Amino acid sequence: MLQLEFVGDPGVSFSGDCRISSGKMPEKRYRIQGKTPAKYWLPGDAVRCSLEKSSLASRLIAKITRNNVIEFQQASMPPLRWLTISSSGPWGAAKGNASAARPLWQ
C-alpha cells in the first residue's frame, strides 16, 4: 500500500488526477481534491498524479511513501501552479516536476 501526503502552506486547496497501477491490471484513474494537510492511502503497487493548486502564492509539497519510507517528494513553489509526482512503477523510476503550465502525461 502506498501513502500520498500533501503538506505545505496550511489550507492550500488542490485537485487533480491520479492513476493507480496494481500488478498486471489496467491503470485506474481517480480524481482527488482536498486541502493541506491531507493523506491518502492507495491500494496499489504504483501511482502517478498530476495536480493543480488553487493559489499561485502558496506552497504545496506532495510525498509518496512506500513501506514507511519516503520514495519521492516534490514541491510546487510560488508562482508555479502544477505539480506531477510518480512512484516507481511500470513507467520507470520515481520522479516529479513543478511547472507553470498543465503537464502532459508521458
PyMOL commands that set and color helices and strands:
alter all, ss='L'
color gray80, all
select strands_A, chain A and resi 2-8+13-21+28-35+38-42+46-53+60-66+69-76+82-86+95-99
alter strands_A, ss='S'
color yellow, strands_A
deselect
rebuild
show_as cartoon
